[in-house]
Amino acid sequence: MDSALSDPHNGSAEVGGPANGTTRPPSTPEGIALAYGSLLLMALLPIFFGALRSVRCARGKNASDMPETITSRDAARFPIIASCTLLGLYLFFKIFSQEYINLLLSMYFFVLGILALSHTISPFMNKFFPANFPNRQYQLLFTQGSGENKEEIINYEFDTKDLVCLGLSSVVGVWYLLRKHWIANNLFGLAFSLNGVELLHLNNVSTGCILLGGLFIYDVFWVFGTNVMVTVARSFEAPIKLVFPQDLLEKGLEADNFAMLGLGDIVIPGIFIALLLRFDISLKKNTHTYFYTSFAAYIFGLGLTIFIMHIFKHAQPALLYLVPACIGFPVLVALAKGEVTEMFSYEESNPKDPAAATESKEGTEASTSKGLEKKEK
């Protein structure tokens, strides 16, 4: 998982370019400001809209629309799994040909990117279809076993509108596969980020603190302690990062001097911010105080990351600045409002877990029964 914010250092030799001492011309201040501002805006969009969509995604009919709930055990293991994956990719790039690895990864992300982008644009595209559009319903069903032992592997419902969105997304996919253009990369990257924030749910605030705290250490170690993360980020030709050229004003759409932001710096804080939005709604006060506070904290943290990176001209672990801001600001607000207990006691069950659903149902029935008993008394 790439989670570093970096730029190619003005005037340095081009990564992957000829080793003949040629250097890029320094980027202009206007170009740098445009690149950093665009990265910040692109990071905010999937967090904001993904958080809003996360509130509704649990009500979806398709199994693919249901959220995956991250528990405290998952959160504790995640930095270890991410470290092993990152180190494995680094060794692969060192041992095997970078060209063939990126070819395989391109095909993999080509398929994933089309599906993610189609799911992202579907709600927006529905507004453009005419009322008399012939919309037919379809179902993709794969099962295992037979009779009472039959188990659903895939149960996906879609319609003609979804197929149109899939076709449009495929055009972007082919463009990315053939050209590796930075705009196509960003379209896929934004889709991955929005889907991550929408469909990955933390079960409570404590789990969010464990996840962010573990990845805080992970990010700092792999960026400051080694060159592994920056090397993988620059070698990995896949939409796992958002990029924006610093020389766009000089070269137009063919610019190639990129600043980059890992999707981990968007999705990880984003799922925590989305959790706080759902907590706001659970308070039933018609305010989104914690969501807006954490959203402002994210802007502050990412802005500070960009500032430090620009001053020291070195790749920065963005979670070093984002984690304290995204956790600290909402906790301070909760302390001021006297709602710390409510914040840390807020719990979300996994809608895909029958046991959790049963426990929730039993808890509801028990509380209802107690309420009736009190009423009778």
Buried (B, 14 or more C-beta within 10 A) or exposed (E): BBBBBBBBBBEEBEEEEEEEEEEBEBBBEEBBBBBBEBBBEBBBEBBBBBBBBBBEBBEBEBEBBBBEBBBBEBBBEBBEEBBEEBBEBBEBBEEEEBEEBBEEBBEEBBEBBBBBBBBBBBEEBBEEEEEEEEEEEEEEEEEEEEEEEEEEEEBBBBBBBBBBBBEBBBEBBEBBBEEBBBEBBBBBBBBBBBBBBBBBBBBBBBBBBBBBBBBBBBBBBBBBEEEBBBBBBBBBBBBBBBBBBBBBBBEEEEBBBBBBBBBBBBBBBBBBBBBBBBBBBEBEEEEBBBBBBBBEBBBBBBBBBBEBBBEEEBBBBBBBBBBBBBBEBBBEBBEEEEBBEBBBEBEBBBBEEEEBEEEBEEEEEEEEEEEEEEEEE
